[in-house]
Amino acid sequence: MGHAGAPCAPEDLPRRSSGLPRLAALAAAGRGHHLLARSGGYGYVSAYLPDDEKIPLCRLRYLGSDTDWGFALYRASSETYDDTLLPDGSPSGTPEQALDYALVLQQHF
């Protein structure tokens, strides 16, 4: 088990899961430098602005499946991550769905 009861994601998961390679591709292409920091069963997604300012976006929680992850948005006002429903009302989905939603929401703030 990982941090706070989350199962630990397999080491080769970034190659197997659709959204995680996309994060690496975005970073390699210089499109916002989105990075994933892993900690146990969690993945933390941040964006880096051209001046190297780091903006936390969301936290992904591994639920034991490559395609089903929990999702929490970063709230700058409280400096915490709050569990968030995806646009379809689901509390979990693919890493790509979570990343897409976090990026859309970030553009509105």
C-alpha positions in Angstrom: 0.0 0.0 0.0 1.1 3.5 -0.7 0.6 6.8 1.1 -2.7 7.1 3.0 -4.0 3.7 1.9 -3.5 4.2 -1.9 -2.1 1.1 -3.6 1.4 1.7 -5.0 1.4 2.1 -8.8 3.6 -0.5 -10.6 7.0 0.9 -11.7 6.2 0.4 -15.4 2.9 2.2 -15.2 4.0 5.3 -17.1 4.6 3.2 -20.2 1.2 1.3 -19.8 -1.2 4.1 -19.0 -2.5 6.5 -21.7 -2.3 9.7 -19.7 1.1 9.4 -18.2 3.1 9.1 -21.4 1.1 12.2 -22.6 2.6 14.1 -19.6 6.1 13.1 -20.7 5.3 14.1 -24.3 4.0 17.5 -23.2 7.1 18.2 -21.2 9.4 17.0 -24.0 7.6 19.3 -26.5 8.0 22.3 -24.1 4.2 22.7 -23.9 3.9 24.1 -20.4 6.4 21.6 -19.0 3.8 19.5 -17.3 5.5 17.1 -14.9 4.4 14.2 -12.8 6.0 13.6 -9.4 5.2 10.2 -8.0 4.8 9.5 -4.3 3.5 6.0 -3.4 0.1 5.6 -5.1 -0.2 9.3 -6.0 1.0 11.3 -9.0 1.3 15.1 -8.7 0.9 17.1 -11.9 2.3 20.6 -12.1 2.9 23.1 -14.9 6.0 25.3 -15.2 5.7 28.7 -16.7 8.5 30.1 -18.9 10.0 31.9 -15.8 10.1 28.5 -14.0 7.2 29.3 -11.7 5.6 26.0 -10.7 1.8 25.8 -10.7 0.4 22.6 -9.1 -2.6 21.4 -11.2 -3.9 18.1 -9.8 -3.2 14.9 -8.0 -3.9 11.5 -9.4 -4.6 8.6 -7.1 -3.8 5.1 -8.3 -6.8 2.8 -7.6 -5.3 -0.5 -8.7 -6.1 -0.1 -12.4 -4.2 1.5 -15.2 -7.3 3.2 -16.5 -9.1 4.1 -13.3 -7.6 6.8 -11.2 -9.0 9.2 -8.5 -8.7 12.9 -9.2 -8.1 15.9 -7.0 -7.7 19.5 -8.0 -5.1 21.7 -6.3 -6.7 24.6 -4.4 -4.2 27.5 -4.2 -6.3 29.2 -1.5 -5.8 26.4 0.9 -2.7 24.8 -0.6 -4.5 21.4 -0.6 -5.9 18.9 -3.0 -9.6 18.4 -3.1 -11.3 15.3 -4.5 -13.1 16.4 -7.7 -15.6 14.8 -10.0 -14.8 14.6 -13.7 -17.2 16.4 -16.1 -19.2 13.2 -16.6 -19.9 13.1 -12.8 -17.5 10.2 -12.2 -15.1 10.3 -9.2 -12.5 8.5 -11.2 -11.2 8.0 -14.8 -8.1 7.8 -16.9 -5.1 10.0 -16.2 -5.7 11.7 -19.5 -9.3 12.7 -18.6 -8.1 14.2 -15.3 -5.3 16.1 -17.0 -7.6 17.5 -19.7 -10.1 18.6 -17.1 -7.4 20.2 -14.9 -5.9 22.1 -17.8 -9.4 23.4 -18.8 -10.1 24.5 -15.3 -6.7 26.1 -14.9 -7.4 28.3 -18.0 -10.5 29.7 -16.2 -8.6 31.0 -13.1 
